Amino acid sequence: MIAKIVSLLILLPIAAVLVVFTVINRGAVPVTLDPFGSIPQLTFDAPLSLLLFCALIVGVILGGIGAFLSQAHHRRASYKRKHEIERLNRESAKREERIRMLEEDRAAAAGGTSSRAMVPVARAA
């Protein structure tokens, strides 16, 4: 609840500033896609605020892609460590079971009885 109120207190002024910025910069500016200016068909008019918002969106997307790619080695290391931990946990469980069985055998040998079922062995006469 408090997080929603805090985010609202932060986002509402930002939204108000963006609306005011858009209203103030609604005038059209010429944009040319031809760096030499020799082809007039590659020139169009667009609102300045629209161009700036598009540049902002492209920057956020490129920044996100850059962050994703730069963190790839961290994700790979985390994946390897996770599987190594799972393997070690399985190995530890097997060894604990083996220790438990050996302790039962030792206790049975000391007490003369075994907790495991004994299989009769046929003796040759």
Secondary structure, DSSP 8 states (H G I E B T S, - for coil): -HHHHHHHHHHHHHHHHHHHHHHHT-SEEEEES-TT---GGGEEEEEHHHHHHHHHHHHHHHHHHHHHHHTHHHHHHHHHHHHHHHHHHHHHHHHHHHHHHHHHHHHHHHHT--SS---------
